[in-house]
Protein backbone atom coordinates (compact mmCIF):
# COMPACT_ATOMS: atom_id res chain seq x y z
CA UNK A 1 0.00 0.00 0.00
CA UNK A 2 1.34 3.44 -0.93
CA UNK A 3 2.06 5.99 1.77
CA UNK A 4 0.04 9.22 1.82
CA UNK A 5 1.81 12.14 0.15
CA UNK A 6 4.28 14.20 2.13
CA UNK A 7 3.23 17.67 3.20
CA UNK A 8 5.54 20.21 1.60
CA UNK A 9 6.30 23.73 2.75
CA UNK A 10 3.70 25.12 0.35
CA UNK A 11 0.97 23.44 2.44
CA UNK A 12 1.75 25.94 5.21
CA UNK A 13 1.68 29.02 2.96
CA UNK A 14 -1.98 29.67 3.80
CA UNK A 15 -4.01 31.07 6.64
CA UNK A 16 -3.23 29.44 9.97
CA UNK A 17 -7.01 28.98 10.32
CA UNK A 18 -7.07 26.76 7.23
CA UNK A 19 -3.88 24.85 8.01
CA UNK A 20 -4.66 24.05 11.67
CA UNK A 21 -7.81 21.94 11.16
CA UNK A 22 -6.30 20.28 8.09
CA UNK A 23 -3.44 18.97 10.24
CA UNK A 24 -5.89 16.83 12.26
CA UNK A 25 -5.41 13.30 10.94
CA UNK A 26 -2.03 14.02 9.32
CA UNK A 27 0.99 12.01 10.45
CA UNK A 28 3.97 13.64 12.19
CA UNK A 29 7.25 11.76 12.56
CA UNK A 30 10.47 13.09 14.03
CA UNK A 31 13.42 10.79 13.49
CA UNK A 32 10.99 7.95 12.76
CA UNK A 33 8.95 8.33 15.96
CA UNK A 34 5.51 9.88 16.07
CA UNK A 35 1.94 9.39 15.06
CA UNK A 36 -1.35 10.91 13.99
CA UNK A 37 -1.97 14.54 14.92
CA UNK A 38 -5.13 14.67 17.04
CA UNK A 39 -4.99 18.19 18.57
CA UNK A 40 -3.62 21.58 17.53
CA UNK A 41 -4.08 25.28 18.30
CA UNK A 42 -3.93 28.19 15.85
CA UNK A 43 -2.10 31.44 16.69
CA UNK A 44 -2.63 34.26 14.18
CA UNK A 45 -0.24 37.23 14.14
CA UNK A 46 -3.11 39.59 15.08
CA UNK A 47 -3.92 37.43 18.13
CA UNK A 48 -2.73 38.85 21.49
CA UNK A 49 -1.97 35.29 22.63
CA UNK A 50 0.48 34.72 19.74
CA UNK A 51 4.20 35.02 20.50
CA UNK A 52 4.53 37.24 17.43
CA UNK A 53 1.88 39.75 18.51
CA UNK A 54 4.35 42.19 20.07
CA UNK A 55 6.78 42.06 17.17
CA UNK A 56 9.90 40.14 16.26
CA UNK A 57 12.36 39.05 18.94
CA UNK A 58 15.30 36.68 18.99
CA UNK A 59 13.01 33.99 20.47
CA UNK A 60 10.22 34.22 17.87
CA UNK A 61 12.24 35.18 14.77
CA UNK A 62 11.40 31.91 12.98
CA UNK A 63 7.72 32.91 12.99
CA UNK A 64 8.58 35.94 10.82
CA UNK A 65 10.31 33.84 8.18
CA UNK A 66 8.88 31.66 5.45
CA UNK A 67 6.13 29.11 6.18
CA UNK A 68 6.83 25.41 6.59
CA UNK A 69 9.45 25.66 9.33
CA UNK A 70 9.46 24.54 12.97
CA UNK A 71 9.16 27.12 15.72
CA UNK A 72 10.24 25.57 19.02
CA UNK A 73 10.14 27.40 22.32
CA UNK A 74 10.30 26.53 26.00
CA UNK A 75 7.07 26.98 27.95
CA UNK A 76 7.35 28.19 31.54
CA UNK A 77 11.07 27.40 31.36
CA UNK A 78 10.28 23.68 31.53
CA UNK A 79 8.69 22.10 28.44
CA UNK A 80 9.54 22.43 24.76
CA UNK A 81 6.63 23.17 22.42
CA UNK A 82 6.53 22.49 18.66
CA UNK A 83 4.79 24.87 16.25
CA UNK A 84 4.49 24.93 12.47
CA UNK A 85 4.97 28.39 10.90
CA UNK A 86 2.15 29.34 8.50
CA UNK A 87 1.13 32.05 6.02
CA UNK A 88 3.28 34.27 3.86
CA UNK A 89 6.72 35.36 5.02
CA UNK A 90 6.48 38.03 7.67
CA UNK A 91 2.94 37.23 8.82
CA UNK A 92 4.23 35.36 11.89
CA UNK A 93 1.39 32.88 12.47
CA UNK A 94 1.84 29.32 13.71
CA UNK A 95 0.07 26.11 14.70
CA UNK A 96 0.95 24.59 18.07
CA UNK A 97 0.98 20.79 17.93
CA UNK A 98 -0.79 19.79 21.18
CA UNK A 99 -1.19 16.01 20.89
CA UNK A 100 -0.67 12.98 18.68
CA UNK A 101 -1.80 9.39 18.77
CA UNK A 102 1.54 7.56 18.93
CA UNK A 103 1.94 4.85 16.29
CA UNK A 104 5.65 4.68 15.33
CA UNK A 105 8.77 4.44 17.47
CA UNK A 106 6.79 3.54 20.60
CA UNK A 107 9.79 1.95 22.36
CA UNK A 108 11.87 5.13 21.95
CA UNK A 109 8.98 7.34 23.07
CA UNK A 110 8.32 5.16 26.12
CA UNK A 111 12.01 5.25 27.05
CA UNK A 112 12.19 9.05 26.71
CA UNK A 113 9.05 9.58 28.78
CA UNK A 114 9.57 6.71 31.24
CA UNK A 115 6.00 5.53 30.58
CA UNK A 116 4.24 2.48 29.22
CA UNK A 117 0.73 3.89 28.70
CA UNK A 118 0.54 5.01 25.06
CA UNK A 119 -2.32 7.39 25.88
CA UNK A 120 -0.09 9.45 28.16
CA UNK A 121 2.96 9.58 25.87
CA UNK A 122 2.00 12.55 23.69
CA UNK A 123 -1.17 14.01 25.23
CA UNK A 124 0.11 17.57 25.61
CA UNK A 125 2.66 19.77 23.83
CA UNK A 126 5.42 19.26 26.41
CA UNK A 127 4.85 15.50 26.60
CA UNK A 128 4.83 15.29 22.81
CA UNK A 129 8.17 17.09 22.51
CA UNK A 130 9.75 14.93 25.21
CA UNK A 131 8.52 11.74 23.53
CA UNK A 132 9.75 12.87 20.10
CA UNK A 133 12.97 14.35 21.52
CA UNK A 134 12.13 17.78 20.08
CA UNK A 135 14.24 20.57 21.57
CA UNK A 136 15.59 23.97 20.59
CA UNK A 137 17.88 22.18 18.11
CA UNK A 138 14.77 21.72 15.93
CA UNK A 139 13.91 25.42 15.91
CA UNK A 140 14.09 26.82 12.37
CA UNK A 141 14.31 23.44 10.65
CA UNK A 142 12.21 22.83 7.50
CA UNK A 143 9.20 20.58 8.09
CA UNK A 144 9.62 18.74 4.78
CA UNK A 145 13.14 17.44 5.47
CA UNK A 146 14.59 15.01 8.03
CA UNK A 147 14.34 14.67 10.93
CA UNK A 148 10.72 15.77 10.23
CA UNK A 149 8.33 13.78 8.11
CA UNK A 150 4.76 14.97 7.66
CA UNK A 151 2.21 12.95 5.69
CA UNK A 152 -1.22 14.12 4.57
CA UNK A 153 -4.29 12.62 6.15
CA UNK A 154 -5.95 9.88 4.15
CA UNK A 155 -9.56 10.79 5.00
CA UNK A 156 -11.36 13.83 6.35
CA UNK A 157 -11.83 13.22 10.09
CA UNK A 158 -14.61 14.55 12.30
CA UNK A 159 -13.09 17.65 13.94
CA UNK A 160 -14.21 19.55 17.01
CA UNK A 161 -13.22 23.10 17.87
CA UNK A 162 -13.05 24.97 21.15
CA UNK A 163 -11.18 27.44 23.30
CA UNK A 164 -7.41 27.16 23.55
CA UNK A 165 -5.73 25.94 26.73
CA UNK A 166 -3.25 27.59 29.09
CA UNK A 167 -3.44 31.15 27.81
CA UNK A 168 -4.61 34.35 29.46
CA UNK A 169 -5.38 36.47 26.36
CA UNK A 170 -8.02 35.84 23.69
CA UNK A 171 -9.18 32.87 25.75
CA UNK A 172 -12.56 32.58 24.03
CA UNK A 173 -11.24 32.26 20.47
CA UNK A 174 -12.33 28.79 19.23
CA UNK A 175 -8.94 28.07 17.66
CA UNK A 176 -8.21 24.70 19.29
CA UNK A 177 -8.98 21.80 16.96
CA UNK A 178 -9.14 18.12 17.77
CA UNK A 179 -10.12 14.70 16.50
CA UNK A 180 -13.60 14.03 17.87
CA UNK A 181 -13.61 11.19 20.39
CA UNK A 182 -9.83 10.70 20.48
CA UNK A 183 -8.52 9.31 23.76
CA UNK A 184 -5.13 10.89 22.99
CA UNK A 185 -6.19 14.55 23.44
CA UNK A 186 -4.47 16.67 26.08
CA UNK A 187 -7.87 17.62 27.48
CA UNK A 188 -11.40 16.75 26.34
CA UNK A 189 -13.38 19.30 24.35
CA UNK A 190 -16.57 20.73 25.79
CA UNK A 191 -19.20 19.76 23.22
N, C-alpha and C positions, 0 to 999 in steps of 0.2 A: 504494500500500500504506500502511495506517495505521501510525503510529508506536506503539510500546509505550507503555502509560500511564506518566505521571510518578510518581515516588516522592514522596509527601507526607511531612510531618513525622510523621504518625501511624505510618508504617512503622517509625520508629526508637523508638517508645514501647513497646518490648518488650525482653526479655533480649538483651544483647549477643551471647550464644551462639546465639540464633536469627537475629538480624540479620546477623551476620558471614558465615555460609555462604550466606545468601540474597542477599548482594551479589555473589557470584561469578556472572558472566554479565550483570550489570546494566551499563548504560552511564553513564559519568560524563563530562560536558562542563563546562568552565570557559571562559566567553567563547567558546564554539563549538569549542574544541579539546579533544580527549580520546579516549576509546575504551572498550573493554569491560574491566571490572574482572576481573582474573585472579588476584589475590592480596591477602589481607587478614590482619590479626591482631586478635584480640579481647582487650580489657583490661577486666576486671570490677573494680568498686570494692573488692572484697575481696582483690584480687590484689596482692601486694607489688611487682609490676613496673609496676602502673598509676600514672600520675602523680597520681591522686587518692587513692592509698592513705594518704598521710600527712595528708590533710585539704586544705581549700581554701586556695589561695594566689592571688596576683594572676595568676600565669602560668596556672594551671589552672582559673580561675573559671568558664569556659564549660562545663566538664564538669559543674559542679554546677547548671547551669540546665536548661531544658527540652530534650527530645530533638529531633533534627532540625536541629542547628546544627553548624557547622564549628569544630573545635578545631585550631588551627595553632600549632605550637611549633618552635623551632630545636633541632636535634639536634647535640650536640657543638659548638655555637656556629657551625656551618657550614651545614647543610642544613635547609630547612623540611620539615615533615612534616604531612600532612593526615589528620585523624581526623573521624569522624562520631559525635557524641554520641548515646548510646542510653539507654533505660530511663526510668523516671519521674523527674521533676525532683528533684534532690538525690542521685540514686544515683551519679552521676559515673562512668559506664562509657562506653567509646568503642571504635570500630573504626578501626584504622590502615589506611589504603589503601596497600598496598605496591607494587602494580604494575598496569598496564593494558596492553592490546593497543591501540596507537594506531591510530585509524581516521579521525579528523576533525581538520582543522587541522594536517596533517602539516608543511606548509611553515613555519608559525609555530613549531611544536615543534622542528623541525630547526634553525631560526635561533637559538632560545633556547638550545639545547643545543650548537650547533656540530657536529652530527652528521648523517650521512646514514642510517646503519643504523637502521631502525625498531625492531629488536629491543632496541637499547640506549637508546632514547629515554626509556622510562618503566619500566625494570626495576629499580625500587628506590624507596623513598619520597622520597628527596632528588631523584633524577632526575625522578621524576614531577612533583614540585612545580616544579622548574626548567622543565620542558617546558610545564607548564600555567600558568606564571607565578603560582603560588600563593605568597603571602607572609603576613606577619602582618596585612596589610590584610584578609585573608579570615577572620581569627579572629572568631568570634561571628556570622558571617553565616548566614542561614537557607539550608538546602540545597535548598529548593523554590522559590527565587527567583533571578533572575540576579544574579551571573554564573554560578551553578551551574545545571546541568540534570542530573537523574538520571532514567533511564528503567528500568523493570522489565525483567528478563530475559524472553526470549520462550520459552525452553525450560529445563527443569531440566538443568543440566550435570553431568558426572561430576566430583565434588569430592574432593580428597585433603586430609588433615589431618596436621599434624605440629607439632613444637616450634617456638616462635617464634625469631626471629633477633636477635642483637645485644643481648640482655639478660643480666643476671647474677642475677636473682631469678626464682623459679618457672620455671626454664628447661625443665622437662620437661612443662609443661602443653601439651597438643596443641591449642592455640588459634590456630594458623596454618592458613588455608584457602586452597586454590588450585585452579585449573582443571587437571585432570589432563592431562598431555601438552603444556601450553602452552609455547611457546618464549619467552614474554614474562615469565616469572617472574623474580624477583630472584635466586633460588637454587633449584635442583631440590629436590624433596621426596625423602626417603628412604622408598621404598616396598618 
